[in-house]
Amino acid sequence: MPIVTIQQGPRDIELKRDLVARVTDAFVDSLQIPAEAVQVWIHEVPADSWGVAGKLTADK
């Protein structure tokens, strides 16, 4: 059973629904497994708790 963890900043629920569906489809297609075997975990990190290039993403 694949478990996919995605770390990202907060996104709209519709975008997350689409992301989960597409990731699941990719595993179903490539591994020939049922969709029920794929778990996708989204870990959202607030912009004030994530940095890129030495700066918080909240400061961009």
Buried (B, 14 or more C-beta within 10 A) or exposed (E): EBEBEBEEEEEEEEEBEEBBEEBBEEBBEEEEBEEEEBBBEBEEEEEEEBEEEEEEBEEE
